[in-house]
Amino acid sequence: MSTLRLAFAGTPDFAAKHLQALINSSHELVAVLTQPDRPAGRGKKDRPSPVKTLAEAHDLPVLQPTSLRKPEAVSAIAALELDALIVVAYGLILPQEVLDLPRFGCLNVHGSLLPRWRGAAPIQRAIEAGDPESGVTIMLMDAGLDTGPMLARGHCPITTQTSSGDLYDQLAELGPDLLLSVLEDLPLHLSKATTQNDQDANYAAKISKEEARIDWAEPAAVIARRVRAFNPAPGCYAFIKGQRLKVWAAQSAASTPGDEPGTIVSSSGQSIAVRCGEGTILLETLQMAGSKAMQASDLLRGNADLFSPGNRFSTEAGT
């Protein structure tokens, strides 16, 4: 393996996992790009990204341009004389001028089996759609949105228990090793790159809070998948007797037609069963406003009347 002169561009913890792998490798890491510090926490003080924190801990030069379209940002990257720029959940668009700078181009680690899910939320959308698997794709970036030729893919199963948080962690472990395997012989992988089939592509739009509001008229299986897809963020929610309730874990079950969607069928044991447009959903882990998440059995001990059979959930506060 020849040593490559690399820079890394990324922002969240998922990206930091990949940066750590490069730090531990024999490649020459000459700079790290990450988004500018953002206000966070109750005090809304500027907080560095996980990538910046890790880079500074290893005395790596950090660049934080607000845009890569500015001439000074392009000049700074050009001066690095890179073999490749590794991009993982960076959050800024790379213009063609930047894509053309490294000798071997810019490589992206994408959290899906391309071309299945392109865009901002591939992990959540894969679970929401009921995909049996997800994975990581290493691709050569082009001017399109996750459209570049693929150099390698790693697979990861999605079960009926997998949340977005679970899948995020699994892909964060899978991605770094896959990236390093590509860098072992980058010219070879580039020569065998596979063009994506655009007809198989779907757009993984960013998750909105509005999507997280439970519509009980939907099938139970759809709601259960969305609960897992939106855990840990933004978290699915509904209302009962004016109180907001978040649902963190649920399973779908078959049932015969009967009560109106949103009606509590039973509330004993380990779950609260709620009628849906098709089937019944078993709510297992819930969180009331101002409280912590807890198992249904624990929640029922102090709120049995609220969740009595026959009571109805709603999608709006005050209904």
N, C-alpha and C positions, 0 to 999 in steps of 0.2 A: 504494500500500500504506500503510495506517495503522499507526503504531507501536503495538505491544501491550505492555502491562505484564505481564511473565512471571516465574514462578519455575520452577526446574528441580529434579526429584527423580530421582536415579540413583546408582549405586554403582560398577560395574566400568568397565573400559576402553571397552567397547562404548558405555556411557552417556556417557563423557567425550568421545567423538567427536562426539556430538550436542550436548553442552554447548559444545564449541568452536565449532560452527557457529552457535549462538545468540549466543555472545560476539562473533563476527565480523559478526553481522547488525545491522540498525538498530533492533531491538526493545530495549525497556528491561528488562534482567534485574536484578531487585531482590533475589533470594535464591536460595540453592541448598540443597536438602535431600539428605542422604546418610546412610547407616547409620553408627552409631558405629564408631570405630576398633577394629580387631580384632587379636588377637595373630597374628603371622605370622613366617616365617623361623625359622632355627635357634634364635635367642635368644627367640623367642615374645614379642617386644616389640610393643606396640600400634602398628599401622601405619595411616595414613590411606588411605582409598579413592582410586583414581585421580581420581574426581570431586572429592573434597575438595582434593586436591593442585592440580588445575587451577583450581578456584574461588579458592583462596587466592593462587595466582599472579597472579590478576587482581583481587585485593582485593574479592571478592564475599562478602557475608555468608553464613555457613554455619550451617545448623541441623542438629543430629544427634539428633532424638528417638528414643527406643527404641520408641515406639509412637505412632501418630497417633490413637489413641483417647483419649489423655489430654487433659483440658480445656486444659492449658497449651499443648499442641502445636496444637490446633485454634485457640486464640486467637491464637497467633503467626502462623499462616497467614492467618487472617481479617484481621489487622492489615495485611497486605501489600496488600490491596485489588487483587487480581489480575484481569487479563482472562482468563488461562488458566494452568494449571499443566501443565508438560510432564513426563511420567513415562517414564523409560527404564530398565528393569532396576533398579528401586529396591530391591525386596526386602521392602517393608513394605506391608501391606494399607491401602488408603485407605477409611475408613468413609464412609457416605453423607453425613455431616455435612461432611466435607472435600470430597467430590466436588461438593457444592452451593455451595461458597464462591466459586470464580472466576466472573466474569460469563459466560464462554463455556464453562465446565466444565474438566475435566481431560482432556488428550490423551495417549494412550499410543502409543509406537512399539514395535510387536511384531514379533519376528523370524520371522514366517511369513506365508503367504498365508491369513489368516483366511477362513473358520472352520476350515480344515484341521487346524491344530495349536494347541490352547489349552493353557496351562500352562507349566511351568518349563523344559522342554528341547525347544522346537520345532525348533531347528537339528539336534540329534542325531537326533530321531525322524524327521524328514523324510528324512535320509540312510539311516537304518536301514530305513525302510519301502520304500526304492527309489523315492521320488518323483522325477519328472523335473525338477522345479523347486521353488524356494522363493522367498522374497521378504520384503518388509517391508510391514506394514499400519499406517496411522495411524488410530486409532479414538478415538471419544469414550467415555470410561470410564463404566461403570455399576457397580452393586453386584456383578455376576457376575464369573466368572473369564474374562477376555478375551472377553466377550460383547457389548460395546457396538457401536453402529453404526459402520460403516467410512466414513472420509472419503477415503482414497486407498490404492492398493496399487502396489508396485513389484516387478517380477519378476526372478528370477535363476536361470539354469539350474544343475542338478546333474548332473555327469558321473560316469563310472565311476572317475574319479580324485579327485573332490572329497572332502576330509575336512571334519570339523566346523570345524577351524581355518581352512581355506580359506574355507568358507561364512561363518563368523563375520566374517572380514575383509571379504568382499565385501558383506555386509549392513551392516557398519559404515560402508562407503563410500556405499551406496545410501540408507540411512536419513536422514542429515542433509539431503540435497538434497530428498528427498521431504517431510520435515517443513517445511522452509522454503517449499516450494511451497504447502503447505496454509496456512501462516501468512500468505502473500501476500494471501489473501482468505478469512479464516477463516469469516465469516458465510456466504459463498457455499457453501463446502464443507459447512458444517453443514446448510444448507438442502437439500443434495443427498445427505446421508448415506444409506448403504445398510444395511438391516437384515441381520444375519447369519442364515443358515439353520442352525439348530441340528442338523438331521439330517446335515449334512455335517461336523460337528465331531468331533475326536478329542482325547483328553487326552494331552498330552505329559508324562508323569510324569518326575520327577527321576531321573537316572541313578544306579544303585547299582553298587558295585564287584562285587557278585555277578553282575550281568548281563554283566560284562566277561570272565568266565571262559569260554573257548572250549569249546563242546560239539561235538566232531567228528562226532557223529551227525547234526547239522543239515546242510542243503544248503550246498555251498561258496559259492553266491551270497549266501546269508543271512549266513554268517560274514564274507565279504569286505565286505559293506555295514556290518556291525557294527564291523569293524576301522576303517573310515573314519569311522563315526559317533562312535566313542569315542576318536578321535585329535584333540586331544591329551590329553583326560582322560575317563575314568580309564585308558584304554589296555587293550586286550584282552590276555589272558595265558593260558598253559597251562604244563604241566610235562613235562619229558622226563628220565627217569632221576633223578627227584627234584629237578631244577634248574628254577627258575622262569624263564620266558621271556616277554617282552612282544613283541607283534606290532604294528608300526606301519604297515605297508603290505602289501597282499596283493591278488591277483586270482584270480577263479574261472576254472576251465577244465572242459570236459567230459571224461569218462573212462568207461571200461567198468567194470562191477562187478568187484570182486576182493577186495582186502585189507580187513581190518577198519578202520572209521573211526579216524583218528589215526595210521595207518601211513604212514611215509615211503616214497614211491614212487620218488623220485629226489632227488639232492642235488648238482647240478652246474650250472655256468653262473651265472645271475643269481637263482636262486630255489631254494627247497626245496619240493618238491611233496608234499602230504599228502592222503591219501584222506579223503573226508568221507562223510556219509550219502548224499549225492548229488553226484557230481562230485568234482573235485580242486581244492584251493586251493594257489596258488603264493605262498609266503611270501617277500616281497621285502626288507623292512626289519625287523630284529629287534634285541632288546636283552636280553642276559643280565644276571642280577643282579650289581650292582657294576660294570657296564661301561656304555659308551655305546651308543646305537643305531648300527647299521651295516648295510650292504648284506649280503645273504645270501652273496654271493661272498667278502666279506671275513671274515665269521663262519666260513665253512667252512675257511678256511686254517688256523685253529688248533683247529678242533673237528670235523674230518671224521668221526671215529669216532662222536661223539655223534649226528651226523645221518646216519648210514649208512642206506641203503635197508633197510627191514625193521624198523628201530627204531620204537617207537610213542610218540606223545605221549599224555598223559593230562590229566584235568581236576583231579586231586588231587596234592598233594605226596606224594612217597614211593611213587608207583605208576607 
